[in-house]
Amino acid sequence: METDFGLDVAPIVSLKSSDGVIFKLSSKAAFLSGFIKASAESDASANLFDVPQVTSTVLAKVVEYLEYHESKPCGEIKKPLEYPEFAKNIQDPWDVEYTNIPNPLLFSVIEASNFMDIQPLLNLCCAKTASMIQGKSPEQIRAEFNIVNDFTPEEEAAVRAENKWAEP
């Protein structure tokens, strides 16, 4: 079957996570990933694609996104974000709900979308992260992301002095 991408591949392909779990999805959905599309271009007979850097938990979330956006393109996200509230920057309520996940999973989806070359998903998850940071003090950001302040008081004062321009 020839896809919209000009490749003659099976209508259903499989993605194999780093921990060996296999996910089946349409080739049209899978080829929203530049990594999978490039892999198919280099081996037209392949219908199983290894995704060695992505665990099954994360790949399940990525596949969910690919299947939803298979026939419904992701809307543009303006940079910088226009509104402090994340949902106001996103056109599709499904995308807003999709990103309402624990931070560790969100960050893993960012890494996976970067590795798999899924730019709209990367943009969506990075916009979510940016909205979580926007307008917050360093202390609030540390609390939000469980970041330990390992600066000495002197180092912190020096960094704040260097970056005074960035304070609200």
N, C-alpha and C positions, 0 to 999 in steps of 0.2 A: 504494500500500500504506500502510495506517495503522500507525504505529509504536506502541510502548508509551507513547510520549510524547504521543500524540494528534495527531500531525502526519501529513498525507498526503504521503509522499515516496517516492522510489525506494528499493528495498531495499538498493541499493549506491550509495554516494556517493563522491566523489573529493575529496581534500584536495590543494591545490597549495602547495608550499613556496616560500620566498622565492627560491630558485634554480631554480624552474620544474619541479621533479620532482613528478609526480602519484602519489598513493597512493590505492588503492581499498580501501574497507572497508564493512562493513555500516552502515546508518544507525543501527542500535541502538548499535553501538560508537562511532560518531562523535558521537552525541548525549550521550555521557558528558561531552563537552566543552560547557560552558555557552556558549562562544563560537560553536561550530558550531550548537548548538541554536537560539540566538538569531538567527543568520544565516538558518537555515532558516525560522524563524517569520516573519521579515520578507520572505522571498521563497520562497514555498512551491514554486515551480517549479524552484528551484535544485537542482542535484545536484553542482555543482563549487564548492568553497569555498576561497577564497584564505586562506592563513595566512602573511601577509606578513612576520611577524617571526621565522619559524622556518625554519632551513635544512633541507635534505633529510636530513642526517645525524641531526639532532635529531628531526625529524618522524618518521623511521623508528622511532626508539626510543619516541616517544610513541604511535604507531600500534600498536606491539608491545604496549604496556601496555593500550591501549583494547581491542584484540582479545582479550587474555587475560581482561580484566575485564568483557567484554560480558555474560557470563552468570554471572560469579562475582564478587559484590561484594567490594570491598576491606574487610578487617577494620579495626576501630577501632584507632587508635594512641593510647595514653594520653599525655597531656601533664601534667607533664613525663615524660620517659621513665623507666620504672621500673627498668630495668637498664642498666648501662654497656655491655653487649654488645648491639649493634644487633639481632642475630637473635632474641634473647629477647623483644624488644618487638614483633615482627612475627609475625602468626598464620600467614601463608602462606609457605612456603619459596621459592616462585617469586618473591615480592616481594623477598625477601632477595637472591636471585641476580640479579634484575633490576637492583638498585642496585650491584652489584659492577662498576662501570665507572670509567674514569678521571675524576678530579675535574673537569676542564674540561667533559666531557660531562655529568656529574651536575649541574653548575651551570647548564648550558644547558638541561637538562631542567627544572630548577626554574623558570627564566625562561619557558620554553615553557608549562609547566603553569599558571603564573600568568596569562600572556597568554591562553591558551586556556580558562581557568576550569575546570580539572580538579582540584578540591580534594583528592580522595584521593591523586592522584599528587604533588601539591605537598606534602601532609603526609608521604607516604612519603619523598620525597627530602630534605625538610627534617629529618626524623627521622634519616636516614642521616648528614646533615651534622652535626647536633647530637651524635650519638654519636661522631663523629670529634673533636669539641671537648671533650666532657664529661670533666672531671677532668684536663685538661692545663694546663700552665703557658703563659703567653704565648709563651715561647720555643718550646715544643713545637708550639703552634698555628701560629706563623710557619713553622716547618720543614715541617709537614704541608701547608700551603697555599701555600708559597713566597712568603710575605709579607716584604717588606723592612722592617726596623725603621728608620724614618726619624725617630725621636725622638732628641733630644740626651739625654745622660745626665741633665741637669737636668729636662727635660720628662718623661722616663720616671719619675724619682723622684717628681715631683709627681703624676702620674697614679696611680702605685702607692699613694701616701699617700692620695689622694682615694678610692681604691677598696679600701682595706685590708679592708673588710668582705667583699669577694668572694673573698678568698684562702682556700684550704682550711685 
